[in-house]
Amino acid sequence: MENNGEKNVKPAAKGRETSEFLMAIVRTLSTSADFEQREKEKARIEKTFTQSDKKLVELVSENYQDLTQITQDFSTISKSVNDAREKIKKIKDDLSSCKTLLHCKRDELRRLWIEGVEQKTMVAMLEQIEQIKEVPTKLDNLLLKKHYLHGTELVVNAVAKLENQLAGVEALRDLKAELITRKEQLHEVLIEELNKQIYIKAQTPNFSSLPGKKTGSLSKQDTLKRKGGNGVPPPERMEFGKEVKEDLNSNPEDDPTHFIAILVESLYMLRKIPEAAEGLKIRIQPELSAIIARTSQYILESTSNQMDASNQSQYLLDLLENIFYQFRFVANMHKVVLRNLHRIITTGDQREVSGVPVRQECLYDMTDVWSKIQAVVELLLREYLDVENTSASRQRAPTSFDEPSTDINSFFAKKRPAKPKKMALFRFDASIHAISTNSYVDDSRAFDTGDLFSSSLLAEMGLEKNQMVCKPSVYNITAIFKPLEAFIREIEDAIACQDGTSSLQAFVTDFVQNIFLGHVHYTVSTSIGSATKGFDALRHVVDHKTQKELGVNRPLLTSTVTVDKNLQELRELMQDLPDYADQFLNMICNTLKEYRDTCHSAYREIVQYDSDERRVISAMWAKDEDISRFLSFSYEVRSLPSWRSLQVSQGQELASEDVCSEEEIKALNSKEAQILISNLTSSDGLIQQEIITDVTQMRTIANVHESLEWFSNRMKDFSNGLSARSTATAAESAASVSKLSARSTATAAESAASEYPPVSEKTLGSLRNLVKDFQDLAEICLLLLHLEVRVHCFYFLLPVAKQSNYAGPIDDLDPDSNVLKLNKDLTSMEEVLQQSLQPKKFKYIFESLGFLVASILMNSIQYMKKINENGIKKMCRNLFAIQQNLTNITMSRESDLDHARQYYELLYINPDDVITMIAEKGSQYTFQEYTELVKLHHRSHPALSPSQLEQRMQKLKDVFFKTPNGECDS
């Protein structure tokens, strides 16, 4: 209206402006006194009028069609308005006439109106009856398509009408009873559908971890897990504030979350929320057990043609991973249900149908769900871990480990002889018949687990005896521990345990600590005990096939390989059960300590030779710190690159500056010979029983050396791969023995960086000390062989000079009998040690032996009473025989024996000529050696006076110390 007023005002204002403009022009023309001025104003006005006229013509020409149309429309509208005025006037007249007539028939109209209302009510009731008669059919169709919300609303409204508006219609009594029954049954259908969405939909679509089915399926399963299972988003991301509506044109199961909301809303319409919550709670454990049964059967069917008896625990791992995946889905779906139930409770007061609000106590919570999940998993684990059978005969593992002694000399101290144990004369356990019979029985019982399981537990879980995917065993925990612990942490995070430990965690901890650790300890102890105990425990070596598998070229003790195999199993357990790494490392240390004591006991039995526990000379020397330190050092710098190449990893070469010159090697050989000669020739007595006469014992020592060196290297690599926890982490670990769920992030980070989890620093130190003990014993065994061969030389060669006659009248063409015995002894030791020791170590045993023999025989000249030419020939034959034998052993000419033979050949020459030769050519031997040579010459010629001996000795001294070589040799 305001706009129309503006339109009406604007033309009047415009007219006033035009008239005022004309009046101004007239006033200007009339008041102007100057004619010229009036003419100019007139001309300006005419010009303006001409422009206006021209512009008007242009506007009319441009808008001609619009003006024409406006004119026509105005005529049409004007005509319509006139017609409408006439019609309105006629209607007013007609209404006035009707009003007059109605006043005349008021009662009759009231009667007709009442009849019309009655007719409408009857038609509406008939329509309701027709609609209610169609309710069963419509309900069936809606339920068939799973449109439960519309179906519930339909049946609830129908029953309400039958109980209220149509309560008096007797013809609908049967239909009313049917619909009430359908309504009562509908909530059971809804609860069944809820359980189906929670449990049946939880079946894993792809068992990706099964053997032969890993390609391309893992990423799909991970994607499903990230979505919450089968494409269902986590409940935390769901929107519950929106009104629940159902689309009849879509499949409700396409969106499981919305479908569950529809089902809960339908139950609320039926006023069955408490019954539904109770029904869901009751069905949790049976449905979880059914999931286990279905998954077990699926795995058995999927792997029936490729079941591997050697890898049965993998099938259990597959079972648990798939079960955990489905249980996570079940938990997520229960969260969805509970969120909808809480939404119903929160908003129910505003739209309550029954007038009785739903109470919070009627519902269950996620703690109930996770408790049932833990109970079912615990039942399953009890079966597969064979808890019922193992708990009756459990063996407790040691929980403490004392620091072992690192003083190796303590193991060589005198001890009381142990009483011999009574042993069975023979057994049939290892016979071919027993082995084949046991193998047949084991194979036939591979999956015949009918007598091994508790029927009550199986029935409780819904499993049959033939549905077990693998044999029950305590060792099944190794394959499932890590995923089981991860699942337990999920449970504890979900339910926020107040005490920090869930019931399932408590069961696993109790099983590992009280059953599994004891079983492992008992098994390892039994296996190692059977291999290390007995008269020949340290004499048996592995066969060539085992040597090839282990990658070694010399025999190893069966006991060592058995111990290493058991320790390898414990190392694998440290990886499989990282939370118990300290306990397994304690077992390893205890086992090493026991085996170390066994090896030391066997060593003592070999080197003792009488009831007084006196040891052989080589063992006492090996125990002597000064001798062992020198011999090890001299060998280290002399037998290039043998000793040190054994201390470093393969492929690492010695530096060029470590190579010794020939003079240095000769000096070290001389020093070694001096030490040994000074220890064995200080008294007039001979070596009696202080040597190892049984060559097989030397083979045993060699085998012990090779085995312990191989074993210590493997254990050293293992100890180097371990890392110690920090002090804070160690304190946390000590506190977590009974509460393993409280794990630190720092420990997890350290564990990820190493192959093994971090362990206690004290236990790691104990392990490294034990490894060093094995290394020391291995080196002592090698040093013992090195010394024993040399003591044998003294044993056979000292009597050559002290007991043999070298002044006989007959030229004996054979070497001395002791020399022949020595050659035979060296040959037998060569045959034994060459098979048992590596070439570098064999070289270490026999290297520089010629220098020692030459030194012994040259030093023995002081014990000869006299000698003649026949004796000189005999001694040269002795040297030549030994030289030939050593050359065959070392594959190099022993030039030191030539040097000794030339020494004895000087006896052919008069001492004065020898002194002259020294003066002319220089000394080839030491002053002491020349002195003993002159003394033997005088003893061999009784006619010579003592004054002549003194004169020659003085002359020798004067000549020897004046020569350059003599100065050097002195």
NORGIQUI-V457054 format. One record per backbone hydrogen bond with DSSP energy under -1.0 kcal/mol. NH is the residue of the N-H (numbers start at 1). CO is the residue of the C=O. E is the energy in kcal/mol with one decimal. If there is no record, write none. Layout:
nh=NH co=CO e=E
nh=NH co=CO e=E
This chain:
nh=5 co=1 e=-2.0
nh=6 co=2 e=-1.9
nh=7 co=3 e=-2.3
nh=8 co=4 e=-2.0
nh=9 co=5 e=-1.9
nh=10 co=6 e=-2.2
nh=13 co=9 e=-2.2
nh=14 co=10 e=-2.3
nh=15 co=11 e=-2.1
nh=16 co=12 e=-2.3
nh=17 co=13 e=-2.1
nh=18 co=14 e=-1.8
nh=19 co=15 e=-2.5
nh=20 co=16 e=-2.4
nh=21 co=17 e=-1.8
nh=22 co=18 e=-2.1
nh=23 co=19 e=-2.6
nh=24 co=20 e=-2.0
nh=25 co=21 e=-1.7
nh=26 co=22 e=-2.7
nh=27 co=23 e=-2.6
nh=28 co=24 e=-2.0
nh=29 co=25 e=-2.5
nh=30 co=26 e=-2.4
nh=31 co=27 e=-1.9
nh=32 co=28 e=-1.0
nh=38 co=34 e=-1.8
nh=39 co=35 e=-2.4
nh=40 co=36 e=-2.2
nh=41 co=37 e=-2.2
nh=42 co=38 e=-2.5
nh=43 co=39 e=-2.9
nh=44 co=40 e=-2.3
nh=45 co=41 e=-2.3
nh=46 co=42 e=-2.8
nh=47 co=43 e=-2.4
nh=48 co=44 e=-2.3
nh=49 co=45 e=-2.8
nh=50 co=46 e=-2.7
nh=51 co=47 e=-2.2
nh=52 co=48 e=-2.6
nh=53 co=49 e=-3.0
nh=54 co=50 e=-2.5
nh=55 co=51 e=-2.5
nh=56 co=52 e=-2.6
nh=57 co=53 e=-2.5
nh=58 co=54 e=-2.1
nh=59 co=55 e=-2.4
nh=60 co=56 e=-2.8
nh=61 co=57 e=-2.6
nh=62 co=58 e=-2.3
nh=63 co=59 e=-2.4
nh=67 co=63 e=-2.4
nh=68 co=64 e=-2.6
nh=69 co=65 e=-2.7
nh=70 co=66 e=-3.0
nh=71 co=67 e=-2.3
nh=72 co=68 e=-2.0
nh=73 co=69 e=-2.9
nh=74 co=70 e=-2.5
nh=75 co=71 e=-1.6
nh=76 co=72 e=-2.2
nh=77 co=73 e=-2.9
nh=78 co=74 e=-2.1
nh=79 co=75 e=-1.8
nh=80 co=76 e=-2.4
nh=81 co=77 e=-2.6
nh=82 co=78 e=-1.5
nh=83 co=79 e=-2.1
nh=84 co=80 e=-2.6
nh=85 co=81 e=-2.0
nh=86 co=82 e=-1.5
nh=87 co=83 e=-2.2
nh=88 co=84 e=-2.6
nh=89 co=85 e=-1.7
nh=90 co=86 e=-1.6
nh=91 co=87 e=-2.6
nh=92 co=88 e=-2.4
nh=93 co=89 e=-1.4
nh=94 co=90 e=-2.3
nh=95 co=91 e=-3.0
nh=96 co=92 e=-1.9
nh=97 co=93 e=-1.8
nh=98 co=94 e=-2.6
nh=99 co=95 e=-2.7
nh=100 co=96 e=-1.4
nh=101 co=97 e=-1.9
nh=102 co=98 e=-3.0
nh=103 co=99 e=-1.7
nh=109 co=105 e=-1.4
nh=110 co=106 e=-1.8
nh=111 co=107 e=-1.8
nh=112 co=108 e=-2.1
nh=113 co=109 e=-2.3
nh=114 co=110 e=-2.2
nh=115 co=111 e=-2.2
nh=116 co=112 e=-2.2
nh=117 co=113 e=-2.3
nh=118 co=114 e=-2.2
nh=119 co=115 e=-2.4
nh=120 co=116 e=-2.4
nh=121 co=117 e=-2.3
nh=122 co=118 e=-2.4
nh=123 co=119 e=-2.4
nh=124 co=120 e=-2.5
nh=125 co=121 e=-2.4
nh=126 co=122 e=-2.4
nh=127 co=123 e=-2.4
nh=128 co=124 e=-2.5
nh=129 co=125 e=-2.7
nh=130 co=126 e=-2.6
nh=131 co=127 e=-2.6
nh=132 co=128 e=-3.0
nh=133 co=129 e=-2.3
nh=134 co=130 e=-1.1
nh=135 co=132 e=-1.1
nh=138 co=134 e=-2.5
nh=139 co=135 e=-3.3
nh=140 co=136 e=-2.4
nh=141 co=137 e=-2.2
nh=142 co=138 e=-2.6
nh=143 co=139 e=-2.9
nh=144 co=140 e=-2.2
nh=145 co=141 e=-1.7
nh=147 co=142 e=-3.0
nh=148 co=146 e=-1.3
nh=151 co=147 e=-2.0
nh=152 co=148 e=-3.1
nh=153 co=149 e=-2.5
nh=154 co=150 e=-2.5
nh=155 co=151 e=-2.5
nh=156 co=152 e=-2.7
nh=157 co=153 e=-2.4
nh=158 co=154 e=-2.2
nh=159 co=155 e=-2.4
nh=160 co=156 e=-2.3
nh=161 co=157 e=-2.4
nh=162 co=158 e=-2.4
nh=163 co=159 e=-1.9
nh=164 co=160 e=-1.0
nh=166 co=161 e=-3.1
nh=167 co=164 e=-1.3
nh=169 co=166 e=-1.3
nh=170 co=168 e=-1.0
nh=172 co=169 e=-1.1
nh=173 co=170 e=-1.7
nh=176 co=172 e=-2.6
nh=177 co=173 e=-2.3
nh=178 co=174 e=-2.4
nh=179 co=175 e=-2.6
nh=180 co=176 e=-2.4
nh=181 co=177 e=-2.1
nh=182 co=178 e=-2.7
nh=183 co=179 e=-2.5
nh=184 co=180 e=-2.1
nh=185 co=181 e=-2.3
nh=186 co=182 e=-1.6
nh=189 co=185 e=-1.7
nh=190 co=186 e=-2.6
nh=191 co=187 e=-2.3
nh=192 co=188 e=-2.5
nh=193 co=189 e=-2.4
nh=194 co=190 e=-2.4
nh=195 co=191 e=-2.5
nh=196 co=192 e=-2.1
nh=197 co=193 e=-2.4
nh=198 co=194 e=-2.0
nh=199 co=195 e=-3.1
nh=201 co=196 e=-2.0
nh=203 co=200 e=-1.6
nh=208 co=206 e=-2.1
nh=210 co=207 e=-1.2
nh=213 co=210 e=-2.0
nh=221 co=217 e=-2.1
nh=222 co=218 e=-2.7
nh=223 co=219 e=-2.1
nh=224 co=220 e=-2.0
nh=225 co=221 e=-2.3
nh=226 co=222 e=-2.3
nh=227 co=223 e=-1.6
nh=229 co=224 e=-3.1
nh=232 co=229 e=-1.9
nh=237 co=234 e=-1.6
nh=238 co=235 e=-1.5
nh=250 co=247 e=-1.2
nh=254 co=251 e=-1.7
nh=259 co=255 e=-2.4
nh=260 co=256 e=-2.4
nh=261 co=257 e=-1.8
nh=262 co=258 e=-2.2
nh=263 co=259 e=-2.3
nh=264 co=260 e=-2.6
nh=265 co=261 e=-2.5
nh=266 co=262 e=-2.5
nh=267 co=263 e=-2.3
nh=268 co=264 e=-2.1
nh=269 co=265 e=-2.0
nh=270 co=266 e=-1.7
nh=271 co=268 e=-1.3
nh=272 co=267 e=-2.6
nh=276 co=272 e=-2.6
nh=277 co=273 e=-2.7
nh=278 co=274 e=-2.4
nh=279 co=275 e=-2.6
nh=280 co=276 e=-2.6
nh=281 co=277 e=-2.1
nh=282 co=278 e=-2.3
nh=283 co=279 e=-1.8
nh=287 co=283 e=-2.1
nh=288 co=284 e=-2.3
nh=289 co=285 e=-2.4
nh=290 co=286 e=-2.1
nh=291 co=287 e=-2.1
nh=292 co=288 e=-1.9
nh=293 co=289 e=-2.4
nh=294 co=290 e=-2.8
nh=295 co=291 e=-2.6
nh=296 co=292 e=-2.6
nh=297 co=293 e=-2.4
nh=298 co=294 e=-2.3
nh=299 co=295 e=-2.4
nh=300 co=296 e=-2.5
nh=301 co=297 e=-2.4
nh=302 co=298 e=-2.5
nh=303 co=299 e=-2.0
nh=311 co=308 e=-1.2
nh=315 co=312 e=-1.1
nh=316 co=312 e=-1.2
nh=317 co=313 e=-2.2
nh=318 co=314 e=-2.5
nh=319 co=315 e=-2.4
nh=320 co=316 e=-2.8
nh=321 co=317 e=-2.7
nh=322 co=318 e=-2.1
nh=323 co=319 e=-2.4
nh=324 co=320 e=-3.4
nh=325 co=321 e=-2.1
nh=326 co=322 e=-2.1
nh=327 co=323 e=-3.0
nh=328 co=324 e=-2.4
nh=329 co=325 e=-1.6
nh=330 co=326 e=-2.6
nh=331 co=327 e=-2.7
nh=332 co=328 e=-2.4
nh=333 co=329 e=-2.5
nh=334 co=330 e=-2.4
nh=335 co=331 e=-2.0
nh=336 co=332 e=-2.0
nh=337 co=333 e=-2.4
nh=338 co=334 e=-2.9
nh=339 co=335 e=-2.7
nh=340 co=336 e=-1.9
nh=341 co=337 e=-2.6
nh=342 co=338 e=-2.9
nh=343 co=339 e=-1.8
nh=344 co=340 e=-2.3
nh=345 co=341 e=-2.3
nh=346 co=342 e=-2.7
nh=347 co=343 e=-2.5
nh=348 co=344 e=-1.0
nh=362 co=359 e=-1.1
nh=363 co=360 e=-1.6
nh=369 co=365 e=-1.2
nh=370 co=366 e=-2.9
nh=371 co=367 e=-2.1
nh=372 co=368 e=-2.1
nh=373 co=369 e=-2.3
nh=374 co=370 e=-2.6
nh=375 co=371 e=-2.3
nh=376 co=372 e=-2.5
nh=377 co=373 e=-2.6
nh=378 co=374 e=-2.6
nh=379 co=375 e=-2.2
nh=380 co=376 e=-2.3
nh=381 co=377 e=-2.8
nh=382 co=378 e=-2.4
nh=383 co=379 e=-1.4
nh=384 co=380 e=-2.3
nh=385 co=381 e=-2.8
nh=387 co=382 e=-1.8
nh=390 co=386 e=-2.0
nh=391 co=387 e=-2.3
nh=410 co=407 e=-1.0
nh=411 co=408 e=-1.4
nh=412 co=409 e=-1.6
nh=431 co=428 e=-1.2
nh=435 co=431 e=-2.7
nh=436 co=432 e=-2.5
nh=437 co=433 e=-2.3
nh=438 co=434 e=-2.7
nh=439 co=435 e=-2.4
nh=440 co=436 e=-2.0
nh=441 co=437 e=-2.3
nh=442 co=438 e=-2.7
nh=443 co=439 e=-2.5
nh=444 co=440 e=-2.4
nh=445 co=441 e=-1.4
nh=446 co=443 e=-1.3
nh=449 co=447 e=-1.6
nh=452 co=449 e=-1.0
nh=458 co=454 e=-2.3
nh=459 co=455 e=-2.4
nh=460 co=456 e=-2.1
nh=461 co=457 e=-1.8
nh=463 co=458 e=-2.4
nh=467 co=464 e=-1.8
nh=473 co=384 e=-2.7
nh=476 co=473 e=-1.4
nh=477 co=474 e=-1.3
nh=478 co=475 e=-1.3
nh=480 co=476 e=-1.0
nh=481 co=477 e=-1.5
nh=484 co=480 e=-2.1
nh=485 co=481 e=-2.9
nh=486 co=482 e=-2.4
nh=487 co=483 e=-2.2
nh=488 co=484 e=-2.3
nh=489 co=485 e=-2.5
nh=490 co=486 e=-1.8
nh=491 co=487 e=-2.1
nh=492 co=488 e=-2.8
nh=493 co=489 e=-2.4
nh=494 co=490 e=-2.1
nh=495 co=491 e=-2.7
nh=496 co=492 e=-1.4
nh=506 co=502 e=-2.2
nh=507 co=503 e=-2.1
nh=508 co=504 e=-2.5
nh=509 co=505 e=-2.9
nh=510 co=506 e=-2.4
nh=511 co=507 e=-2.6
nh=512 co=508 e=-2.7
nh=513 co=509 e=-2.7
nh=514 co=510 e=-2.4
nh=515 co=511 e=-1.9
nh=516 co=511 e=-2.9
nh=517 co=512 e=-2.9
nh=519 co=515 e=-2.6
nh=520 co=516 e=-3.0
nh=521 co=517 e=-2.6
nh=522 co=518 e=-2.5
nh=523 co=519 e=-2.8
nh=524 co=520 e=-2.9
nh=525 co=521 e=-2.5
nh=526 co=522 e=-2.5
nh=527 co=523 e=-2.6
nh=528 co=524 e=-2.8
nh=529 co=525 e=-2.6
nh=530 co=526 e=-2.3
nh=531 co=527 e=-1.1
nh=532 co=528 e=-2.1
nh=533 co=529 e=-1.9
nh=537 co=534 e=-1.1
nh=539 co=536 e=-1.4
nh=540 co=536 e=-1.2
nh=542 co=556 e=-2.4
nh=547 co=543 e=-2.1
nh=548 co=544 e=-2.4
nh=549 co=545 e=-2.1
nh=550 co=546 e=-2.3
nh=551 co=547 e=-1.0
nh=552 co=547 e=-2.1
nh=558 co=540 e=-2.6
nh=561 co=557 e=-2.2
nh=562 co=558 e=-2.4
nh=563 co=559 e=-2.6
nh=564 co=560 e=-2.9
nh=565 co=561 e=-2.4
nh=566 co=562 e=-2.3
nh=567 co=563 e=-2.6
nh=568 co=564 e=-2.5
nh=569 co=565 e=-1.7
nh=570 co=566 e=-1.9
nh=571 co=567 e=-2.5
nh=572 co=568 e=-2.3
nh=573 co=569 e=-1.9
nh=574 co=570 e=-1.7
nh=575 co=571 e=-1.2
nh=576 co=572 e=-2.7
nh=577 co=573 e=-3.1
nh=580 co=577 e=-1.9
nh=581 co=578 e=-1.4
nh=584 co=580 e=-2.0
nh=585 co=581 e=-2.5
nh=586 co=582 e=-2.3
nh=587 co=583 e=-1.9
nh=588 co=584 e=-2.4
nh=589 co=585 e=-2.6
nh=590 co=586 e=-2.8
nh=591 co=587 e=-2.8
nh=592 co=588 e=-2.7
nh=593 co=589 e=-2.6
nh=594 co=590 e=-2.3
nh=595 co=591 e=-2.7
nh=596 co=592 e=-2.8
nh=597 co=593 e=-2.2
nh=598 co=594 e=-2.1
nh=599 co=595 e=-2.6
nh=600 co=596 e=-2.5
nh=601 co=597 e=-2.4
nh=602 co=598 e=-2.5
nh=603 co=599 e=-2.4
nh=604 co=600 e=-2.6
nh=605 co=601 e=-2.2
nh=606 co=602 e=-1.5
nh=607 co=603 e=-2.2
nh=608 co=604 e=-1.3
nh=609 co=614 e=-2.1
nh=613 co=610 e=-1.6
nh=616 co=607 e=-2.2
nh=617 co=690 e=-2.3
nh=620 co=616 e=-2.0
nh=621 co=617 e=-2.6
nh=622 co=618 e=-2.6
nh=623 co=619 e=-1.6
nh=624 co=620 e=-1.4
nh=628 co=624 e=-2.5
nh=629 co=625 e=-2.3
nh=630 co=626 e=-2.1
nh=631 co=627 e=-3.0
nh=632 co=628 e=-2.4
nh=633 co=629 e=-2.1
nh=634 co=630 e=-3.8
nh=635 co=631 e=-2.3
nh=636 co=632 e=-2.1
nh=637 co=633 e=-2.1
nh=639 co=635 e=-2.2
nh=640 co=638 e=-1.8
nh=642 co=639 e=-2.3
nh=645 co=641 e=-2.1
nh=646 co=642 e=-1.0
nh=652 co=649 e=-1.6
nh=658 co=655 e=-1.4
nh=659 co=656 e=-1.3
nh=665 co=661 e=-2.2
nh=666 co=662 e=-2.3
nh=667 co=663 e=-2.4
nh=668 co=664 e=-2.3
nh=669 co=665 e=-2.5
nh=670 co=666 e=-2.4
nh=671 co=667 e=-2.3
nh=672 co=668 e=-2.4
nh=673 co=669 e=-2.5
nh=674 co=670 e=-2.3
nh=675 co=671 e=-2.2
nh=676 co=672 e=-2.4
nh=677 co=673 e=-2.8
nh=678 co=674 e=-2.6
nh=679 co=675 e=-1.5
nh=680 co=676 e=-1.5
nh=681 co=677 e=-2.5
nh=699 co=695 e=-1.9
nh=700 co=696 e=-2.2
nh=701 co=697 e=-2.5
nh=702 co=698 e=-2.6
nh=703 co=699 e=-2.9
nh=704 co=700 e=-2.8
nh=705 co=701 e=-2.6
nh=706 co=702 e=-2.7
nh=707 co=703 e=-2.7
nh=708 co=704 e=-3.0
nh=709 co=705 e=-2.7
nh=710 co=706 e=-2.3
nh=711 co=707 e=-2.8
nh=712 co=708 e=-3.3
nh=713 co=709 e=-2.2
nh=714 co=710 e=-1.8
nh=715 co=711 e=-2.5
nh=716 co=712 e=-2.5
nh=717 co=713 e=-2.4
nh=718 co=714 e=-1.9
nh=719 co=715 e=-2.8
nh=720 co=716 e=-2.5
nh=721 co=717 e=-1.2
nh=722 co=719 e=-1.1
nh=725 co=759 e=-2.4
nh=730 co=726 e=-2.7
nh=731 co=727 e=-2.1
nh=732 co=728 e=-2.0
nh=733 co=729 e=-2.4
nh=734 co=730 e=-2.4
nh=735 co=731 e=-1.8
nh=736 co=732 e=-1.1
nh=742 co=739 e=-1.2
nh=743 co=741 e=-1.4
nh=748 co=744 e=-1.4
nh=749 co=745 e=-2.1
nh=750 co=746 e=-2.3
nh=751 co=747 e=-2.5
nh=752 co=748 e=-1.9
nh=753 co=749 e=-1.1
nh=759 co=723 e=-2.3
nh=764 co=760 e=-2.3
nh=765 co=761 e=-2.2
nh=766 co=762 e=-2.1
nh=767 co=763 e=-2.4
nh=768 co=764 e=-2.3
nh=769 co=765 e=-2.1
nh=770 co=766 e=-2.3
nh=771 co=767 e=-2.5
nh=772 co=768 e=-2.0
nh=773 co=769 e=-2.0
nh=774 co=770 e=-2.0
nh=775 co=771 e=-2.2
nh=776 co=772 e=-2.9
nh=777 co=773 e=-2.6
nh=778 co=774 e=-2.4
nh=779 co=775 e=-2.4
nh=780 co=776 e=-2.6
nh=781 co=777 e=-2.3
nh=782 co=778 e=-2.0
nh=783 co=779 e=-2.8
nh=784 co=780 e=-2.8
nh=785 co=781 e=-2.1
nh=786 co=782 e=-2.1
nh=787 co=783 e=-2.5
nh=788 co=784 e=-3.1
nh=789 co=785 e=-2.1
nh=791 co=787 e=-2.7
nh=792 co=788 e=-2.2
nh=793 co=789 e=-1.3
nh=794 co=790 e=-1.9
nh=795 co=791 e=-2.9
nh=796 co=792 e=-2.2
nh=797 co=793 e=-2.6
nh=798 co=794 e=-2.3
nh=802 co=798 e=-2.0
nh=803 co=799 e=-2.5
nh=804 co=799 e=-1.0
nh=820 co=816 e=-2.0
nh=821 co=817 e=-2.4
nh=822 co=818 e=-2.3
nh=823 co=819 e=-2.6
nh=824 co=820 e=-2.3
nh=825 co=821 e=-2.7
nh=826 co=822 e=-3.2
nh=827 co=823 e=-2.4
nh=828 co=824 e=-2.4
nh=829 co=825 e=-2.5
nh=830 co=826 e=-2.4
nh=831 co=827 e=-2.4
nh=832 co=828 e=-1.9
nh=833 co=829 e=-3.0
nh=834 co=830 e=-2.6
nh=836 co=832 e=-1.1
nh=837 co=833 e=-2.8
nh=842 co=838 e=-2.8
nh=843 co=839 e=-2.4
nh=844 co=840 e=-1.7
nh=845 co=841 e=-1.9
nh=846 co=842 e=-1.8
nh=847 co=843 e=-2.1
nh=849 co=846 e=-1.5
nh=852 co=848 e=-1.6
nh=853 co=849 e=-2.7
nh=854 co=850 e=-2.6
nh=855 co=851 e=-2.3
nh=856 co=852 e=-2.8
nh=857 co=853 e=-2.7
nh=858 co=854 e=-2.5
nh=859 co=855 e=-2.7
nh=860 co=856 e=-1.9
nh=862 co=859 e=-1.1
nh=863 co=860 e=-1.8
nh=868 co=806 e=-2.4
nh=872 co=868 e=-2.5
nh=873 co=869 e=-2.4
nh=874 co=870 e=-2.3
nh=875 co=871 e=-2.6
nh=876 co=872 e=-2.3
nh=877 co=873 e=-2.4
nh=878 co=874 e=-2.3
nh=879 co=875 e=-2.4
nh=880 co=876 e=-2.5
nh=881 co=877 e=-2.8
nh=882 co=878 e=-2.3
nh=883 co=879 e=-2.4
nh=884 co=880 e=-2.5
nh=885 co=881 e=-2.0
nh=886 co=882 e=-2.8
nh=887 co=883 e=-2.4
nh=888 co=884 e=-1.9
nh=889 co=885 e=-1.4
nh=890 co=886 e=-3.5
nh=891 co=887 e=-2.0
nh=895 co=893 e=-1.5
nh=897 co=894 e=-1.2
nh=899 co=895 e=-1.8
nh=900 co=896 e=-1.7
nh=901 co=897 e=-2.7
nh=902 co=898 e=-2.5
nh=903 co=899 e=-1.3
nh=904 co=900 e=-2.1
nh=905 co=901 e=-2.0
nh=907 co=904 e=-1.8
nh=908 co=905 e=-1.5
nh=909 co=906 e=-1.2
nh=914 co=910 e=-2.0
nh=915 co=911 e=-2.4
nh=916 co=912 e=-2.2
nh=917 co=913 e=-2.5
nh=918 co=914 e=-2.0
nh=919 co=915 e=-2.0
nh=920 co=916 e=-2.1
nh=921 co=917 e=-3.2
nh=922 co=918 e=-1.5
nh=930 co=926 e=-2.1
nh=931 co=927 e=-2.3
nh=932 co=928 e=-2.6
nh=933 co=929 e=-1.7
nh=934 co=930 e=-2.1
nh=935 co=931 e=-2.4
nh=936 co=932 e=-2.4
nh=937 co=933 e=-1.7
nh=938 co=934 e=-2.0
nh=939 co=935 e=-2.3
nh=940 co=936 e=-2.2
nh=944 co=941 e=-1.8
nh=949 co=945 e=-1.4
nh=950 co=946 e=-2.2
nh=951 co=947 e=-2.3
nh=952 co=948 e=-2.3
nh=953 co=949 e=-2.4
nh=954 co=950 e=-2.3
nh=955 co=951 e=-2.3
nh=956 co=952 e=-3.1
nh=957 co=953 e=-2.3
nh=958 co=954 e=-2.3
nh=959 co=955 e=-2.9
nh=960 co=956 e=-3.1
nh=961 co=957 e=-1.9
nh=967 co=963 e=-2.2
nh=968 co=964 e=-2.1
nh=969 co=965 e=-3.3
nh=970 co=966 e=-2.3
